[in-house]
Amino acid sequence: MANFYTDNADLKHHLHHPLMEKIVALRERNFTEAEKYDYAPTDYNDAMDNYERVLDIVGDICGNTIAGNAEAVDHQGASCSDGRAHYADATVENLDVCRKAGLMGMAMPRRFGGLNFPITPYIMAAEIVSRADTGFENLWGLQDCAETLYEFGNEEQRQKYIPRVCEGETMSMDLTEPDAGSDLQSVMLKATQKEDGTWVLNGVKRFITNGDSDIHLVLARSEEGTKDGRGLSMFIYDKRNGGVTVRRIENKMGIKGSPTCELVYKNAPAELCGNRRLGLIKYVMALMNGARLGIAAQSVGVSELAYREAHQYALERRQFGKAIIEFPAVSEMLATMKAKLDASRALLYECSRFVDMYKIYEDIARERSLTADERAEMKHYSRLADALTPLAKGLGSEYCNQNAYDCIQIHGGSGFMKDYACERLYRDARITSIYEGTTQLQVVAAIRYVTTGLYLDMMKSYAAEGFSGELEPLAERLAVLAGKYEAAVKKVSDANDQAYLDFNARRLVEMAGDIIMAYLLLVSAKTNESFVNTVKVYTRMIDAEVTRHCEFIDNCTTADLAAYGI
């Protein structure tokens, strides 16, 4: 029997990070939840045992049901008829199994029927689900929309909708429109308030993942005469009330089990979520940050499967009298794939822990006033989370695509055929660097943490942990790379030219992410020797990458931009 949690020791390593002890204590309110719920943990060890048991269930379902259904789902896909989207037969089975196992609403409070999980073990579950079926994670993972509803909805709305999510109803976030892709300020779906105070929605949404869901969070223009983000509000639409039809579902390259819909709203009843005018400025930003963390987890899940498929094939495939894994060209590819996988996973869970810290403090602030120290700590982790989220999503999705590409390459001609999972994996991977903000938009979000020096401060903080033995020369090399990065940032900043900064932003952000991920692997290797070879391979790889980027910047002036049409 396959189990996608227990067969991966790296997951347990990241789950048992030292910061988790504080995260769990805060999430469980120092374990006073046990006084209200007999199934709530009584201490840290009890909580961690609970997380492991649930992740074991996730791993079992993914290994023995969802992964086995992935090929059938990809072949049948979702369909549209009579104004509704219909899941593939095996997708219906997958959802039913997850509902019966109680795996919906995992991060929601117990009073709404959730499991009260911190973000980190929930994101770990998302990674496992993605490894089983990338497209299914889009359906299962949209339960994290309930987090936005919990944060910004009123208590009546929480009581009305969140228990339904925890019982297994699905969600979607309806943001994009035919003329408003990444530029959400241009959203024009109209929200009209009637005389009795209720709202109706009219217009079209496009590229909506799981668009025929039970409960929708909808970005709509509530302020007459406005054209920018200040005229947008967030609304809750309940499918039970009617008024929305599915015009079509997209015929996509990959993730075919996840229906991507074009929706027509026609006097669809809706409820205002939170305050008017804050839909894009505040609520969607929070929603997107959560979604981007989910795509980072999805990317790691794809990378995990790509590496495993490639490694297994290299062990079994024989050429010239020996397994192809014995050829240096192949073994190097596999080692590099593993390094990229481990690096992106280390970044993912560092980011998720930071998200946990500030989100839990925000939740506590709804119950009581935070102390000055708590407010400072919340602000500190919020800044770190905001800095790492675009790196985790942007660089993790790029590594995901690279690993899927190399998985095909190791399979050779066989990888181009539909007989192997890597062909489906390759198609599924491609979207990760596009949706919920392209890699280019993640660079735009990250560059301010380059110029303010936060990424450099993080590098110095990791370096200060101290490394000895065979890790010491690696730490010394990373210190040199951090110095090169610092010099490159200074050169670009000193030019005092926005176009020059924008042109080099990708190189600076990639360098920051590469070095931070290397440090995270180095920290892991201090306590887990299984990461030693990985950090050696990864450090050597990024040494060449950082040096290449620095040399480009050294030889690039503002006058050179004209050659690029800038």
ZAMARGU-4260 file (C-alpha; in steps of 0.2 Angstrom, whole numbers, plus 5000, padded with zeros to 4 digits):
<rodrens>
0) 5000/5000/5000 | 5007/5017/4995 | 5007/5031/5007 | 5013/5048/5000 | 5017/5055/5018
5) 5026/5041/5026 | 5037/5037/5011 | 5044/5055/5011 | 5055/5058/5027 | 5059/5076/5022
10) 5041/5080/5026 | 5043/5075/5044 | 5059/5084/5045 | 5050/5101/5040 | 5035/5097/5051
15) 5046/5096/5067 | 5055/5112/5065 | 5059/5121/5081 | 5047/5136/5078 | 5032/5124/5077
20) 5032/5122/5096 | 5028/5141/5097 | 5016/5140/5082 | 5006/5126/5090 | 5005/5133/5107
25) 4998/5149/5100 | 4986/5141/5088 | 4979/5130/5103 | 4979/5145/5115 | 4991/5136/5126
30) 4980/5120/5124 | 4965/5128/5132 | 4955/5122/5117 | 4956/5105/5126 | 4944/5111/5139
35) 4931/5114/5126 | 4934/5100/5114 | 4938/5082/5120 | 4947/5079/5103 | 4959/5094/5105
40) 4977/5091/5109 | 4982/5093/5127 | 5001/5097/5124 | 5013/5100/5110 | 5017/5081/5107
45) 4999/5077/5107 | 4996/5090/5093 | 5010/5084/5083 | 5004/5067/5084 | 4987/5073/5078
50) 4995/5081/5063 | 5005/5066/5059 | 4990/5055/5060 | 4980/5066/5048 | 4994/5068/5036
55) 4996/5049/5036 | 4977/5048/5031 | 4981/5061/5017 | 4996/5051/5011 | 4986/5035/5011
60) 4971/5042/5001 | 4983/5051/4989 | 4994/5035/4987 | 4980/5023/4985 | 4965/5032/4977
65) 4969/5050/4970 | 4986/5045/4961 | 4977/5030/4954 | 4963/5040/4947 | 4974/5054/4940
70) 4976/5046/4922 | 4957/5043/4921 | 4954/5061/4926 | 4966/5068/4914 | 4958/5057/4900
75) 4940/5061/4904 | 4942/5079/4910 | 4929/5091/4916 | 4914/5095/4905 | 4900/5108/4903
80) 4882/5106/4899 | 4866/5115/4903 | 4875/5129/4911 | 4884/5119/4923 | 4902/5111/4925
85) 4903/5093/4928 | 4918/5084/4936 | 4926/5069/4929 | 4919/5053/4937 | 4936/5049/4946
90) 4936/5067/4953 | 4919/5065/4961 | 4926/5049/4969 | 4941/5059/4975 | 4931/5072/4983
95) 4919/5060/4991 | 4934/5051/4999 | 4941/5067/5005 | 4924/5072/5013 | 4922/5056/5022
100) 4940/5057/5029 | 4936/5074/5036 | 4950/5083/5025 | 4940/5098/5021 | 4941/5114/5031
105) 4958/5108/5039 | 4964/5125/5044 | 4947/5132/5051 | 4943/5133/5069 | 4935/5119/5078
110) 4919/5129/5082 | 4915/5129/5063 | 4919/5110/5061 | 4937/5112/5056 | 4953/5103/5062
115) 4961/5120/5068 | 4977/5115/5059 | 4991/5128/5057 | 4995/5133/5040 | 5011/5123/5039
120) 5003/5105/5041 | 4989/5110/5029 | 5001/5116/5016 | 5010/5100/5018 | 4994/5091/5014
125) 4992/5102/4999 | 5010/5096/4993 | 5005/5078/4995 | 4989/5080/4986 | 4998/5089/4972
130) 5010/5075/4970 | 4995/5063/4968 | 4985/5074/4955 | 4990/5092/4952 | 4973/5097/4945
135) 4964/5089/4960 | 4974/5100/4972 | 4965/5115/4964 | 4948/5109/4969 | 4953/5102/4986
140) 4965/5117/4990 | 4952/5130/4987 | 4946/5127/5004 | 4959/5140/5009 | 4947/5153/5002
145) 4938/5150/5019 | 4952/5158/5027 | 4948/5175/5019 | 4930/5173/5023 | 4935/5169/5041
150) 4946/5184/5042 | 4935/5197/5033 | 4917/5191/5034 | 4906/5195/5049 | 4901/5182/5062
155) 4884/5178/5054 | 4893/5174/5037 | 4906/5163/5046 | 4893/5153/5054 | 4883/5152/5038
160) 4897/5147/5026 | 4912/5140/5035 | 4904/5124/5042 | 4898/5120/5024 | 4916/5121/5018
165) 4921/5110/5033 | 4908/5097/5028 | 4915/5097/5010 | 4907/5110/4999 | 4919/5118/4987
170) 4924/5136/4985 | 4931/5147/4971 | 4938/5165/4970 | 4931/5174/4955 | 4943/5188/4951
175) 4948/5187/4932 | 4938/5194/4918 | 4940/5194/4899 | 4948/5212/4899 | 4955/5210/4917
180) 4969/5197/4919 | 4983/5201/4931 | 4977/5220/4930 | 4963/5217/4943 | 4960/5236/4945
185) 4951/5234/4928 | 4938/5223/4935 | 4920/5228/4929 | 4908/5215/4935 | 4895/5226/4942
190) 4888/5225/4960 | 4872/5235/4963 | 4864/5238/4979 | 4845/5237/4979 | 4833/5247/4989
195) 4831/5234/5003 | 4850/5234/5005 | 4854/5218/4996 | 4866/5216/4982 | 4865/5208/4965
200) 4880/5205/4953 | 4880/5207/4934 | 4894/5203/4921 | 4906/5190/4916 | 4921/5181/4924
205) 4934/5171/4915 | 4948/5158/4919 | 4939/5154/4936 | 4947/5139/4944 | 4933/5127/4950
210) 4921/5141/4944 | 4905/5131/4947 | 4909/5129/4965 | 4896/5130/4980 | 4903/5146/4987
215) 4911/5160/4978 | 4921/5175/4983 | 4919/5188/4970 | 4928/5204/4966 | 4915/5217/4959
220) 4914/5235/4956 | 4902/5242/4969 | 4906/5261/4967 | 4897/5269/4952 | 4909/5279/4941
225) 4925/5272/4947 | 4938/5264/4936 | 4952/5259/4948 | 4954/5247/4963 | 4946/5259/4975
230) 4929/5256/4968 | 4930/5237/4970 | 4922/5227/4984 | 4922/5208/4989 | 4906/5198/4989
235) 4900/5181/4993 | 4889/5172/4981 | 4880/5156/4986 | 4876/5144/4971 | 4860/5139/4980
240) 4853/5156/4976 | 4855/5154/4957 | 4859/5168/4945 | 4876/5162/4938 | 4878/5150/4923
245) 4894/5142/4916 | 4895/5148/4898 | 4910/5137/4894 | 4925/5128/4902 | 4942/5130/4894
250) 4951/5116/4885 | 4967/5117/4893 | 4985/5109/4891 | 4985/5102/4908 | 4976/5100/4925
255) 4961/5094/4915 | 4952/5088/4930 | 4950/5106/4937 | 4936/5115/4927 | 4942/5132/4922
260) 4926/5142/4919 | 4919/5157/4910 | 4904/5163/4921 | 4889/5174/4917 | 4882/5183/4932
265) 4864/5189/4929 | 4856/5197/4944 | 4865/5185/4955 | 4861/5188/4974 | 4877/5191/4984
270) 4882/5197/5001 | 4895/5211/5004 | 4910/5203/5013 | 4919/5216/5024 | 4919/5234/5020
275) 4915/5242/5003 | 4930/5248/4993 | 4943/5236/5001 | 4939/5222/4989 | 4956/5223/4980
280) 4966/5234/4991 | 4965/5223/5006 | 4954/5207/5004 | 4961/5201/4987 | 4979/5204/4992
285) 4976/5193/5007 | 4967/5180/4996 | 4981/5180/4983 | 4995/5178/4996 | 4986/5162/5002
290) 4983/5156/4985 | 5002/5159/4980 | 5007/5149/4995 | 4996/5135/4989 | 5003/5136/4971
295) 5021/5135/4979 | 5015/5119/4988 | 5008/5112/4972 | 5024/5116/4963 | 5034/5106/4976
300) 5022/5091/4974 | 5025/5091/4955 | 5044/5092/4958 | 5043/5078/4970 | 5034/5067/4958
305) 5045/5072/4943 | 5060/5067/4953 | 5053/5051/4958 | 5047/5046/4941 | 5064/5051/4934
310) 5074/5042/4947 | 5064/5026/4945 | 5065/5026/4927 | 5084/5029/4927 | 5086/5014/4939
315) 5076/5002/4928 | 5081/5008/4910 | 5096/4999/4904 | 5107/5005/4889 | 5124/4998/4884
320) 5123/4985/4897 | 5120/4995/4912 | 5106/5006/4920 | 5106/5024/4914 | 5108/5030/4932
325) 5126/5025/4931 | 5130/5037/4917 | 5136/5053/4924 | 5126/5064/4913 | 5110/5056/4920
330) 5116/5055/4938 | 5120/5074/4938 | 5103/5078/4931 | 5095/5068/4945 | 5106/5076/4959
335) 5101/5093/4952 | 5083/5089/4952 | 5084/5083/4970 | 5093/5099/4975 | 5080/5110/4967
340) 5066/5100/4975 | 5074/5101/4992 | 5078/5119/4990 | 5060/5124/4985 | 5053/5113/4999
345) 5064/5121/5012 | 5058/5139/5006 | 5040/5133/5006 | 5040/5128/5024 | 5050/5142/5030
350) 5037/5154/5022 | 5023/5144/5029 | 5029/5145/5047 | 5031/5164/5045 | 5013/5165/5038
355) 5008/5154/5053 | 5016/5166/5066 | 5008/5182/5060 | 4991/5174/5055 | 4989/5167/5072
360) 4993/5183/5081 | 4980/5192/5069 | 4967/5179/5075 | 4972/5181/5093 | 4969/5200/5091
365) 4951/5196/5087 | 4949/5190/5105 | 4960/5202/5115 | 4972/5216/5113 | 4990/5210/5109
370) 5004/5215/5120 | 5018/5227/5113 | 5029/5212/5111 | 5016/5202/5102 | 5012/5216/5090
375) 5030/5218/5086 | 5032/5199/5083 | 5017/5199/5072 | 5024/5214/5061 | 5041/5205/5060
380) 5034/5189/5054 | 5021/5197/5042 | 5036/5206/5034 | 5046/5190/5032 | 5031/5181/5025
385) 5027/5194/5013 | 5045/5193/5007 | 5046/5175/5005 | 5029/5171/4997 | 5034/5178/4980
390) 5050/5169/4981 | 5042/5152/4986 | 5029/5154/4972 | 5040/5162/4958 | 5056/5151/4960
395) 5047/5136/4966 | 5036/5135/4951 | 5051/5138/4939 | 5060/5124/4948 | 5044/5113/4946
400) 5044/5116/4927 | 5063/5113/4926 | 5061/5096/4935 | 5046/5091/4924 | 5056/5095/4909
405) 5071/5085/4915 | 5060/5071/4920 | 5054/5070/4901 | 5073/5071/4896 | 5078/5056/4907
410) 5064/5046/4900 | 5070/5050/4882 | 5057/5046/4868 | 5047/5036/4881 | 5043/5052/4890
415) 5035/5060/4875 | 5022/5046/4875 | 5006/5045/4886 | 5011/5028/4892 | 5021/5037/4906
420) 5015/5049/4920 | 5029/5061/4916 | 5020/5067/4900 | 5004/5072/4910 | 5015/5079/4923
425) 5024/5090/4911 | 5008/5097/4905 | 5001/5100/4922 | 5017/5109/4928 | 5017/5122/4915
430) 5003/5132/4923 | 5011/5134/4940 | 5022/5149/4934 | 5007/5157/4926 | 4992/5157/4937
435) 4990/5167/4954 | 5002/5179/4947 | 5016/5175/4934 | 5034/5173/4939 | 5037/5191/4932
440) 5024/5198/4944 | 5032/5188/4958 | 5048/5198/4954 | 5038/5214/4955 | 5032/5209/4972
445) 5049/5204/4978 | 5060/5217/4972 | 5056/5229/4986 | 5064/5217/4998 | 5080/5217/4988
450) 5081/5236/4988 | 5076/5238/5007 | 5089/5225/5011 | 5078/5212/5020 | 5084/5198/5009
455) 5102/5202/5014 | 5097/5203/5032 | 5090/5186/5031 | 5106/5179/5023 | 5116/5186/5037
460) 5104/5179/5050 | 5105/5162/5043 | 5124/5164/5042 | 5125/5169/5061 | 5119/5151/5066
465) 5136/5145/5063 | 5142/5129/5054 | 5156/5117/5057 | 5164/5102/5049 | 5160/5099/5031
470) 5147/5112/5031 | 5159/5126/5036 | 5167/5128/5018 | 5149/5128/5011 | 5144/5142/5023
475) 5160/5152/5018 | 5156/5150/5000 | 5138/5156/5003 | 5145/5171/5012 | 5155/5176/4997
480) 5140/5174/4986 | 5130/5185/4998 | 5144/5198/4996 | 5143/5197/4977 | 5124/5199/4978
485) 5126/5214/4990 | 5138/5222/4977 | 5126/5219/4963 | 5111/5227/4973 | 5122/5242/4976
490) 5127/5245/4958 | 5109/5244/4952 | 5103/5255/4966 | 5116/5268/4964 | 5111/5270/4946
495) 5095/5278/4953 | 5086/5273/4937 | 5069/5264/4938 | 5070/5256/4921 | 5088/5250/4925
500) 5081/5243/4942 | 5066/5235/4933 | 5077/5227/4920 | 5089/5219/4932 | 5075/5215/4945
505) 5073/5196/4940 | 5092/5193/4941 | 5093/5201/4959 | 5077/5192/4965 | 5084/5175/4958
510) 5100/5178/4967 | 5092/5182/4983 | 5081/5167/4982 | 5095/5155/4977 | 5106/5161/4992
515) 5092/5160/5004 | 5087/5143/4999 | 5105/5137/5000 | 5106/5144/5018 | 5090/5135/5022
520) 5097/5118/5016 | 5113/5122/5026 | 5102/5124/5042 | 5093/5108/5038 | 5110/5099/5035
525) 5115/5104/5053 | 5102/5092/5061 | 5099/5080/5046 | 5113/5073/5037 | 5102/5067/5022
530) 5103/5085/5016 | 5122/5086/5016 | 5124/5080/4998 | 5109/5091/4992 | 5117/5107/4999
535) 5133/5103/4991 | 5125/5101/4974 | 5114/5116/4976 | 5128/5127/4982 | 5139/5123/4967
540) 5124/5125/4956 | 5119/5143/4962 | 5138/5148/4963 | 5138/5147/4944 | 5120/5156/4943
545) 5124/5170/4955 | 5141/5173/4947 | 5133/5174/4930 | 5120/5186/4935 | 5133/5197/4944
550) 5144/5197/4928 | 5129/5202/4918 | 5125/5217/4930 | 5144/5222/4930 | 5144/5223/4912
555) 5127/5231/4909 | 5124/5250/4910 | 5109/5261/4908 | 5115/5265/4890 | 5113/5246/4886
560) 5095/5246/4889 | 5091/5253/4872 | 5097/5237/4864 | 5082/5228/4873 | 5069/5241/4867
565) 5069/5250/4884
</rodrens>
